[in-house]
Amino acid sequence: MTFPLLFCSFFILLLMGVPIAVALILSSALVISFLPHLNYEFIVQGFVSSLDSFPLLAVLLFTLTGNLMIYLGV
């Protein structure tokens, strides 16, 4: 049930002209909302714990430093 719902909602959103990233988020949220055994706190905890990564933070700060250097004219 989840597999057809995921892909059908994704392709319907794409046909409506929604950007791909937003279509992925909305179709995934739709499927997650229909799964009775998943808890919303568990999903949010998974999102937050996946962002607690040193390499991801290093890439973000490297990009921020590069933009600051361009803006300040270094």
Biopython code that builds the backbone (N, CA, C, O; Angstrom):
import numpy as np
from Bio.PDB.StructureBuilder import StructureBuilder

atoms = [
    (1, "MET", "N", (0.814, -1.194, 0.000)),
    (1, "MET", "CA", (0.000, 0.000, 0.000)),
    (1, "MET", "C", (0.858, 1.259, 0.000)),
    (1, "MET", "O", (0.502, 2.250, -0.637)),
    (2, "THR", "N", (1.978, 1.228, 0.704)),
    (2, "THR", "CA", (2.792, 2.434, 0.798)),
    (2, "THR", "C", (3.556, 2.712, -0.490)),
    (2, "THR", "O", (3.745, 3.870, -0.862)),
    (3, "PHE", "N", (3.995, 1.662, -1.169)),
    (3, "PHE", "CA", (4.769, 1.839, -2.397)),
    (3, "PHE", "C", (3.967, 2.536, -3.491)),
    (3, "PHE", "O", (4.460, 3.510, -4.058)),
    (4, "PRO", "N", (2.760, 2.088, -3.815)),
    (4, "PRO", "CA", (1.988, 2.812, -4.848)),
    (4, "PRO", "C", (1.591, 4.215, -4.409)),
    (4, "PRO", "O", (1.577, 5.134, -5.229)),
    (5, "LEU", "N", (1.271, 4.397, -3.136)),
    (5, "LEU", "CA", (0.893, 5.718, -2.645)),
    (5, "LEU", "C", (2.058, 6.692, -2.757)),
    (5, "LEU", "O", (1.865, 7.851, -3.125)),
    (6, "LEU", "N", (3.260, 6.231, -2.445)),
    (6, "LEU", "CA", (4.437, 7.084, -2.517)),
    (6, "LEU", "C", (4.699, 7.541, -3.947)),
    (6, "LEU", "O", (4.862, 8.734, -4.202)),
    (7, "PHE", "N", (4.737, 6.586, -4.883)),
    (7, "PHE", "CA", (5.078, 6.946, -6.252)),
    (7, "PHE", "C", (3.949, 7.674, -6.968)),
    (7, "PHE", "O", (4.204, 8.581, -7.762)),
    (8, "CYS", "N", (2.711, 7.290, -6.700)),
    (8, "CYS", "CA", (1.595, 7.998, -7.329)),
    (8, "CYS", "C", (1.529, 9.449, -6.855)),
    (8, "CYS", "O", (1.339, 10.358, -7.663)),
    (9, "SER", "N", (1.683, 9.667, -5.552)),
    (9, "SER", "CA", (1.647, 11.040, -5.050)),
    (9, "SER", "C", (2.839, 11.839, -5.564)),
    (9, "SER", "O", (2.704, 13.029, -5.849)),
    (10, "PHE", "N", (4.007, 11.203, -5.688)),
    (10, "PHE", "CA", (5.183, 11.891, -6.204)),
    (10, "PHE", "C", (4.982, 12.323, -7.651)),
    (10, "PHE", "O", (5.267, 13.467, -8.007)),
    (11, "PHE", "N", (4.488, 11.404, -8.491)),
    (11, "PHE", "CA", (4.309, 11.742, -9.901)),
    (11, "PHE", "C", (3.156, 12.713, -10.122)),
    (11, "PHE", "O", (3.205, 13.522, -11.048)),
    (12, "ILE", "N", (2.132, 12.648, -9.297)),
    (12, "ILE", "CA", (1.041, 13.628, -9.401)),
    (12, "ILE", "C", (1.547, 15.023, -9.051)),
    (12, "ILE", "O", (1.201, 16.001, -9.714)),
    (13, "LEU", "N", (2.370, 15.108, -8.006)),
    (13, "LEU", "CA", (2.941, 16.402, -7.647)),
    (13, "LEU", "C", (3.882, 16.925, -8.735)),
    (13, "LEU", "O", (3.918, 18.127, -8.998)),
    (14, "LEU", "N", (4.638, 16.030, -9.366)),
    (14, "LEU", "CA", (5.511, 16.461, -10.456)),
    (14, "LEU", "C", (4.704, 16.956, -11.647)),
    (14, "LEU", "O", (5.077, 17.946, -12.276)),
    (15, "LEU", "N", (3.599, 16.277, -11.966)),
    (15, "LEU", "CA", (2.757, 16.709, -13.071)),
    (15, "LEU", "C", (2.079, 18.044, -12.781)),
    (15, "LEU", "O", (1.736, 18.785, -13.702)),
    (16, "MET", "N", (1.885, 18.351, -11.490)),
    (16, "MET", "CA", (1.292, 19.639, -11.119)),
    (16, "MET", "C", (2.306, 20.773, -11.205)),
    (16, "MET", "O", (1.927, 21.939, -11.095)),
    (17, "GLY", "N", (3.585, 20.460, -11.400)),
    (17, "GLY", "CA", (4.605, 21.486, -11.535)),
    (17, "GLY", "C", (5.312, 21.833, -10.245)),
    (17, "GLY", "O", (5.980, 22.863, -10.164)),
    (18, "VAL", "N", (5.178, 20.997, -9.241)),
    (18, "VAL", "CA", (5.855, 21.222, -7.960)),
    (18, "VAL", "C", (7.332, 20.862, -8.140)),
    (18, "VAL", "O", (7.634, 19.878, -8.816)),
    (19, "PRO", "N", (8.261, 21.628, -7.558)),
    (19, "PRO", "CA", (9.690, 21.265, -7.656)),
    (19, "PRO", "C", (9.960, 19.881, -7.072)),
    (19, "PRO", "O", (9.234, 19.404, -6.200)),
    (20, "ILE", "N", (11.015, 19.253, -7.568)),
    (20, "ILE", "CA", (11.292, 17.862, -7.210)),
    (20, "ILE", "C", (11.532, 17.707, -5.710)),
    (20, "ILE", "O", (11.027, 16.760, -5.108)),
    (21, "ALA", "N", (12.279, 18.601, -5.103)),
    (21, "ALA", "CA", (12.574, 18.492, -3.671)),
    (21, "ALA", "C", (11.298, 18.597, -2.842)),
    (21, "ALA", "O", (11.118, 17.846, -1.884)),
    (22, "VAL", "N", (10.423, 19.513, -3.199)),
    (22, "VAL", "CA", (9.166, 19.675, -2.462)),
    (22, "VAL", "C", (8.265, 18.468, -2.685)),
    (22, "VAL", "O", (7.577, 18.027, -1.764)),
    (23, "ALA", "N", (8.264, 17.928, -3.911)),
    (23, "ALA", "CA", (7.457, 16.742, -4.196)),
    (23, "ALA", "C", (7.936, 15.542, -3.397)),
    (23, "ALA", "O", (7.126, 14.751, -2.912)),
    (24, "LEU", "N", (9.250, 15.403, -3.258)),
    (24, "LEU", "CA", (9.786, 14.308, -2.439)),
    (24, "LEU", "C", (9.377, 14.449, -0.981)),
    (24, "LEU", "O", (8.984, 13.472, -0.343)),
    (25, "ILE", "N", (9.470, 15.662, -0.456)),
    (25, "ILE", "CA", (9.124, 15.895, 0.949)),
    (25, "ILE", "C", (7.642, 15.661, 1.185)),
    (25, "ILE", "O", (7.263, 14.998, 2.151)),
    (26, "LEU", "N", (6.799, 16.201, 0.309)),
    (26, "LEU", "CA", (5.351, 16.071, 0.518)),
    (26, "LEU", "C", (4.869, 14.634, 0.340)),
    (26, "LEU", "O", (4.022, 14.171, 1.103)),
    (27, "SER", "N", (5.394, 13.924, -0.653)),
    (27, "SER", "CA", (4.960, 12.541, -0.845)),
    (27, "SER", "C", (5.438, 11.658, 0.306)),
    (27, "SER", "O", (4.719, 10.756, 0.737)),
    (28, "SER", "N", (6.644, 11.914, 0.803)),
    (28, "SER", "CA", (7.134, 11.147, 1.953)),
    (28, "SER", "C", (6.321, 11.454, 3.206)),
    (28, "SER", "O", (6.005, 10.549, 3.978)),
    (29, "ALA", "N", (5.980, 12.722, 3.410)),
    (29, "ALA", "CA", (5.172, 13.086, 4.574)),
    (29, "ALA", "C", (3.784, 12.469, 4.490)),
    (29, "ALA", "O", (3.214, 12.081, 5.510)),
    (30, "LEU", "N", (3.239, 12.377, 3.286)),
    (30, "LEU", "CA", (1.927, 11.753, 3.114)),
    (30, "LEU", "C", (1.965, 10.280, 3.486)),
    (30, "LEU", "O", (1.076, 9.789, 4.183)),
    (31, "VAL", "N", (2.985, 9.577, 3.028)),
    (31, "VAL", "CA", (3.100, 8.149, 3.334)),
    (31, "VAL", "C", (3.362, 7.939, 4.822)),
    (31, "VAL", "O", (2.796, 7.030, 5.429)),
    (32, "ILE", "N", (4.211, 8.770, 5.410)),
    (32, "ILE", "CA", (4.510, 8.631, 6.837)),
    (32, "ILE", "C", (3.259, 8.878, 7.677)),
    (32, "ILE", "O", (3.069, 8.236, 8.710)),
    (33, "SER", "N", (2.411, 9.801, 7.240)),
    (33, "SER", "CA", (1.204, 10.089, 8.018)),
    (33, "SER", "C", (0.209, 8.933, 7.981)),
    (33, "SER", "O", (-0.619, 8.812, 8.884)),
    (34, "PHE", "N", (0.272, 8.077, 6.950)),
    (34, "PHE", "CA", (-0.634, 6.937, 6.860)),
    (34, "PHE", "C", (-0.109, 5.675, 7.540)),
    (34, "PHE", "O", (-0.839, 4.690, 7.649)),
    (35, "LEU", "N", (1.137, 5.685, 7.996)),
    (35, "LEU", "CA", (1.681, 4.514, 8.674)),
    (35, "LEU", "C", (1.325, 4.583, 10.160)),
    (35, "LEU", "O", (1.767, 5.498, 10.856)),
    (36, "PRO", "N", (0.541, 3.641, 10.649)),
    (36, "PRO", "CA", (0.054, 3.742, 12.030)),
    (36, "PRO", "C", (1.105, 3.413, 13.091)),
    (36, "PRO", "O", (0.984, 3.869, 14.228)),
    (37, "HIS", "N", (2.127, 2.636, 12.747)),
    (37, "HIS", "CA", (3.081, 2.217, 13.764)),
    (37, "HIS", "C", (4.245, 3.185, 13.938)),
    (37, "HIS", "O", (5.090, 2.972, 14.807)),
    (38, "LEU", "N", (4.311, 4.244, 13.132)),
    (38, "LEU", "CA", (5.384, 5.224, 13.294)),
    (38, "LEU", "C", (4.916, 6.392, 14.144)),
    (38, "LEU", "O", (3.794, 6.877, 13.998)),
    (39, "ASN", "N", (5.778, 6.826, 15.017)),
    (39, "ASN", "CA", (5.498, 7.939, 15.909)),
    (39, "ASN", "C", (6.187, 9.189, 15.346)),
    (39, "ASN", "O", (7.306, 9.098, 14.842)),
    (40, "TYR", "N", (5.539, 10.339, 15.424)),
    (40, "TYR", "CA", (6.119, 11.564, 14.879)),
    (40, "TYR", "C", (7.372, 11.982, 15.623)),
    (40, "TYR", "O", (8.291, 12.527, 15.011)),
    (41, "GLU", "N", (7.436, 11.746, 16.921)),
    (41, "GLU", "CA", (8.641, 12.083, 17.674)),
    (41, "GLU", "C", (9.835, 11.264, 17.191)),
    (41, "GLU", "O", (10.962, 11.759, 17.156)),
    (42, "PHE", "N", (9.583, 10.015, 16.821)),
    (42, "PHE", "CA", (10.634, 9.148, 16.309)),
    (42, "PHE", "C", (11.174, 9.684, 14.984)),
    (42, "PHE", "O", (12.381, 9.641, 14.746)),
    (43, "ILE", "N", (10.304, 10.181, 14.134)),
    (43, "ILE", "CA", (10.708, 10.710, 12.832)),
    (43, "ILE", "C", (11.527, 11.986, 13.010)),
    (43, "ILE", "O", (12.567, 12.153, 12.372)),
    (44, "VAL", "N", (11.059, 12.888, 13.876)),
    (44, "VAL", "CA", (11.780, 14.137, 14.114)),
    (44, "VAL", "C", (13.137, 13.852, 14.744)),
    (44, "VAL", "O", (14.127, 14.498, 14.402)),
    (45, "GLN", "N", (13.191, 12.897, 15.654)),
    (45, "GLN", "CA", (14.459, 12.539, 16.275)),
    (45, "GLN", "C", (15.434, 11.992, 15.237)),
    (45, "GLN", "O", (16.632, 12.266, 15.311)),
    (46, "GLY", "N", (14.936, 11.227, 14.277)),
    (46, "GLY", "CA", (15.797, 10.721, 13.207)),
    (46, "GLY", "C", (16.339, 11.835, 12.338)),
    (46, "GLY", "O", (17.506, 11.803, 11.949)),
    (47, "PHE", "N", (15.502, 12.831, 12.022)),
    (47, "PHE", "CA", (15.967, 13.965, 11.233)),
    (47, "PHE", "C", (17.055, 14.747, 11.964)),
    (47, "PHE", "O", (18.081, 15.093, 11.378)),
    (48, "VAL", "N", (16.826, 15.020, 13.233)),
    (48, "VAL", "CA", (17.777, 15.825, 14.006)),
    (48, "VAL", "C", (19.077, 15.066, 14.215)),
    (48, "VAL", "O", (20.152, 15.657, 14.115)),
    (49, "SER", "N", (19.007, 13.773, 14.504)),
    (49, "SER", "CA", (20.230, 13.010, 14.733)),
    (49, "SER", "C", (21.032, 12.838, 13.449)),
    (49, "SER", "O", (22.254, 12.706, 13.508)),
    (50, "SER", "N", (20.370, 12.836, 12.280)),
    (50, "SER", "CA", (21.123, 12.730, 11.032)),
    (50, "SER", "C", (21.847, 14.029, 10.707)),
    (50, "SER", "O", (22.838, 14.013, 9.976)),
    (51, "LEU", "N", (21.374, 15.151, 11.233)),
    (51, "LEU", "CA", (22.049, 16.424, 11.005)),
    (51, "LEU", "C", (23.196, 16.663, 11.970)),
    (51, "LEU", "O", (23.970, 17.602, 11.785)),
    (52, "ASP", "N", (23.319, 15.832, 12.997)),
    (52, "ASP", "CA", (24.379, 15.979, 13.988)),
    (52, "ASP", "C", (25.617, 15.227, 13.511)),
    (52, "ASP", "O", (26.022, 14.227, 14.104)),
    (53, "SER", "N", (26.204, 15.722, 12.438)),
    (53, "SER", "CA", (27.338, 15.058, 11.824)),
    (53, "SER", "C", (28.440, 16.083, 11.586)),
    (53, "SER", "O", (28.185, 17.160, 11.048)),
    (54, "PHE", "N", (29.666, 15.748, 11.986)),
    (54, "PHE", "CA", (30.773, 16.685, 11.820)),
    (54, "PHE", "C", (31.087, 16.969, 10.352)),
    (54, "PHE", "O", (31.300, 18.132, 10.011)),
    (55, "PRO", "N", (31.127, 15.966, 9.460)),
    (55, "PRO", "CA", (31.409, 16.297, 8.049)),
    (55, "PRO", "C", (30.358, 17.212, 7.424)),
    (55, "PRO", "O", (30.707, 18.092, 6.636)),
    (56, "LEU", "N", (29.096, 17.028, 7.752)),
    (56, "LEU", "CA", (28.073, 17.921, 7.219)),
    (56, "LEU", "C", (28.247, 19.335, 7.754)),
    (56, "LEU", "O", (28.076, 20.306, 7.017)),
    (57, "LEU", "N", (28.581, 19.451, 9.014)),
    (57, "LEU", "CA", (28.820, 20.764, 9.603)),
    (57, "LEU", "C", (30.060, 21.415, 8.997)),
    (57, "LEU", "O", (30.081, 22.630, 8.801)),
    (58, "ALA", "N", (31.103, 20.621, 8.694)),
    (58, "ALA", "CA", (32.313, 21.169, 8.093)),
    (58, "ALA", "C", (32.033, 21.708, 6.693)),
    (58, "ALA", "O", (32.563, 22.757, 6.325)),
    (59, "VAL", "N", (31.215, 21.016, 5.907)),
    (59, "VAL", "CA", (30.870, 21.495, 4.572)),
    (59, "VAL", "C", (30.093, 22.796, 4.666)),
    (59, "VAL", "O", (30.355, 23.732, 3.911)),
    (60, "LEU", "N", (29.144, 22.863, 5.584)),
    (60, "LEU", "CA", (28.361, 24.082, 5.764)),
    (60, "LEU", "C", (29.239, 25.256, 6.180)),
    (60, "LEU", "O", (29.120, 26.346, 5.622)),
    (61, "LEU", "N", (30.110, 25.044, 7.145)),
    (61, "LEU", "CA", (30.969, 26.127, 7.608)),
    (61, "LEU", "C", (32.009, 26.519, 6.560)),
    (61, "LEU", "O", (32.380, 27.690, 6.474)),
    (62, "PHE", "N", (32.487, 25.559, 5.763)),
    (62, "PHE", "CA", (33.411, 25.876, 4.681)),
    (62, "PHE", "C", (32.735, 26.767, 3.646)),
    (62, "PHE", "O", (33.343, 27.721, 3.161)),
    (63, "THR", "N", (31.487, 26.467, 3.305)),
    (63, "THR", "CA", (30.737, 27.283, 2.362)),
    (63, "THR", "C", (30.481, 28.673, 2.940)),
    (63, "THR", "O", (30.605, 29.672, 2.233)),
    (64, "LEU", "N", (30.126, 28.738, 4.213)),
    (64, "LEU", "CA", (29.907, 30.029, 4.866)),
    (64, "LEU", "C", (31.181, 30.865, 4.875)),
    (64, "LEU", "O", (31.132, 32.072, 4.635)),
    (65, "THR", "N", (32.311, 30.238, 5.146)),
    (65, "THR", "CA", (33.578, 30.956, 5.156)),
    (65, "THR", "C", (33.925, 31.483, 3.760)),
    (65, "THR", "O", (34.400, 32.610, 3.621)),
    (66, "GLY", "N", (33.689, 30.679, 2.742)),
    (66, "GLY", "CA", (33.943, 31.128, 1.378)),
    (66, "GLY", "C", (33.071, 32.305, 0.992)),
    (66, "GLY", "O", (33.551, 33.245, 0.358)),
    (67, "ASN", "N", (31.797, 32.273, 1.362)),
    (67, "ASN", "CA", (30.904, 33.395, 1.066)),
    (67, "ASN", "C", (31.315, 34.653, 1.828)),
    (67, "ASN", "O", (31.240, 35.755, 1.285)),
    (68, "LEU", "N", (31.743, 34.503, 3.066)),
    (68, "LEU", "CA", (32.212, 35.649, 3.832)),
    (68, "LEU", "C", (33.467, 36.263, 3.216)),
    (68, "LEU", "O", (33.616, 37.484, 3.171)),
    (69, "MET", "N", (34.371, 35.395, 2.739)),
    (69, "MET", "CA", (35.593, 35.898, 2.118)),
    (69, "MET", "C", (35.283, 36.639, 0.824)),
    (69, "MET", "O", (35.920, 37.651, 0.528)),
    (70, "ILE", "N", (34.330, 36.161, 0.059)),
    (70, "ILE", "CA", (33.942, 36.847, -1.176)),
    (70, "ILE", "C", (33.285, 38.181, -0.835)),
    (70, "ILE", "O", (33.573, 39.199, -1.463)),
    (71, "TYR", "N", (32.406, 38.171, 0.156)),
    (71, "TYR", "CA", (31.679, 39.399, 0.534)),
    (71, "TYR", "C", (32.620, 40.455, 1.085)),
    (71, "TYR", "O", (32.460, 41.641, 0.800)),
    (72, "LEU", "N", (33.604, 40.029, 1.875)),
    (72, "LEU", "CA", (34.522, 40.977, 2.498)),
    (72, "LEU", "C", (35.682, 41.375, 1.604)),
    (72, "LEU", "O", (36.432, 42.295, 1.930)),
    (73, "GLY", "N", (35.836, 40.689, 0.478)),
    (73, "GLY", "CA", (36.879, 41.049, -0.472)),
    (73, "GLY", "C", (38.266, 40.566, -0.094)),
    (73, "GLY", "O", (39.257, 41.237, -0.382)),
    (74, "VAL", "N", (38.345, 39.425, 0.539)),
    (74, "VAL", "CA", (39.650, 38.884, 0.940)),
    (74, "VAL", "C", (40.345, 38.283, -0.265)),
    (74, "VAL", "O", (41.458, 37.773, -0.144)),
]
sb = StructureBuilder()
sb.init_structure("model")
sb.init_model(0)
sb.init_chain("A")
sb.init_seg("    ")
for serial, (resi, resn, name, xyz) in enumerate(atoms, 1):
    if name == "N":
        sb.init_residue(resn, " ", resi, " ")
    sb.init_atom(name, np.array(xyz, "f"), 0.0, 1.0, " ", f" {name:<3s}", serial, name[0])
structure = sb.get_structure()
